Amino acid sequence: MHILVVEDEVRLARHISRALINAGHEAVVLHDGESALTATSRSRFDLIILDVMLPGIDGFEVLRRLRKAHVDSRVIILTARGEVTDRVAGLSFGADDYLAKPFAMQELVARVIALGRRYAEKAPIKLELSDLVLDLTNNELHRGTRKIELSVRELTLLRVLMREPGRVFTRTELCEKVWEREHEYDMKLVEVFISRLRRKIDSPPLIHTVRHLGYTMREEP
Amino acid sequence: MKKWPLRWKLALYAALLAIAATLAGAATTWTVMRHREIAAFDRRLTLDAHELFRDVQHFQRDPSRGNQLFEEVFVPLALQHRLVEVTDAQGKMLYLSPGLLEPLSSDGIRTFHTRKIGGRSIRMGEFTHDGLTLRVGADLREINQIGRDIFNGMLVAVPTVLIVVAIGSTWVARKAVAPVEEIRKAAAQITAQRLDQRLPVPPTHDEIAGLIEVLNAAFERLQRSFEQSARFSADASHHLKTPIAVLRAGVEEILAEANNPRIQATAEGLLHRIHQLNSVADTLLLLARADAGRLELHPEQFDLSELLEGVLDDARALAEPLALEVESDVSAHLPLKADRVFVGMIAQNLLENAIKYNQQGGRVRLVARAVNGSVELSVSNTGAGIPKERIPHLFERFYRARGDERVAGSGLGLSTARELARAHGGDISLQRADRSWTELNVSLPQADQRG
């Protein structure tokens, strides 16, 4: 995809563009709203990653003017304020997605991929890995024929891991995806719930620790 | 009297002052009048004396009369309540009026003086003429009447003055205080949401106008610092979160690219710290917003029992290694209209504290039920309790009731929870804190029930 990154913080912009390039996209980096408007009027981007707080014209205004000029590129808003108001404002101005700082770069890349295939793909009804089946319609988990009872958090955690088999999630990322709020003990909680899931899913193991990185789910160790 | 309205106090002081002034005036009048009356009295006595001498001269020119005839001459005077004593040059008593029981001893020549005779105040004059000494006196009762008249006058005048002054000064005081009352009303209109309001400055250039100008200047400064703090919470979130995002992106990149396990371990540890830092920044920004009165709630309808299920799940996970028992008594269906994220934070903060300040093998209990349309949570736990002297500080920021540095935590949990409960129109209160059981109660009204 041809992606425009508008972020005034130079280093963050560089990290974002590097992550996007590593994921196989083309990235153009700009640092203010004015030049972003100029660039979008000259060439077409598939996706714009837009910071809200920009020098001069802010992100919301850029977005408003883009939509007014019928620029139909998809837009992901980056904001410092993880507040609902910002999200609502962003989405009502025509943003397609929203990410609060700080975010995991993998998360951004995952959102970019999701937006790319958004209209083609249907939401899965079942998540499957080996003989482990999670039915998303009634939240029932089976390993083979054995039914496994899960608590609320165990279920959410498993859903996150099973959705992207093979991907390594850091504990920090799992915290953010499973718990809605910051938690003083969240690292500990991730460990506790991972070990509970492991016990319940039993052998052969499907949840693997990637040393110093995090956890992943896959068939082979 | 300290609690009296200003205008009553002013009226009282004015009345007291008026009475003092009236009494002082009366006393002065009395002194002056008495002085003048005595002078007039003395003149009358002198006239009497001169008349008497004239009569005596007539008698002395008429040799046919004897000494005893003196009485006839002086009787009319004696009847006029005069006291008279006549002596000749040799000091021989020639006449003593009936009012006098004994001679008036002369203690040196004094033209006029007052002396006490038989318990009465007597004004005396002493005159000499042709070898005769004449002492004439009269009772001062006559002029003491003036003092009584003034006193009687005061009896009537003082209450009259009091009433007039009290009414008058209440009116004046009310008029004087009226602008202050106006200021009070106008100032009450100025709230955190309407800080741009100012008090109307009257066209006069008196003290009240001066006061209003000073107050307006103070409101101006208040508004400016308030806006600064509001801007701070917006700017700070940007200025804190963006560098955290940069840090995190950098560390993630290192983590993803490093092949050295030592670097990976370090990077992962750093990532954890960045996450914690972000969490603290979020809490501080939340409190800053609450302080600035800009905490925005986004009420939605949800089932609290479902939310508590997750929170209890976490609590049991944390309690397990400490061998704590987590009991719960949550009604099956608890519809609540409130900010879901904030309510979750309240429950989570309280349960975390209940686990943190517990004892090995202790208990934690969460009760939630609907009470009169609002929802009540109760979180209680075993543990060492909270020392009495620390209870008043329990909800202060960065305060830790046990003062135990071994227990990790920022000391923001309870103060944040209370801030959030209050933002919902509810509150948190300590129900019990003895050595065996600590219990905190949270009340959360439904969002649309609040005024």
Interface residues (C-beta under 8 A of the other chain):
Chain A: E9 R11 L12 H15 I16 R18 A19 M53 A80 R81 G82 E83 V84 T85 A100 K101 P102 F103 A104 M105 Q106 S151 V152 R153 E154 T170 R171 T172 C175 W179 E180 R181 E182 H183 E184 Y185 D186 M187 K188 L189 V192 F193 R196 R211 H212 L213 G214
Chain B: A234 S237 H238 L240 K241 T242 P243 I244 A245 V246 L247 R248 A249 G250 E252 E253 L255 P261 Q264 A265 A267 E268 L271 H272 I274 H275 N278 S279 D282 T283 E296 H298 E309 G310 D313 D314 A317 L318 E320 V341 G344 M345 Q348 E352 A408 G409 S410 G413
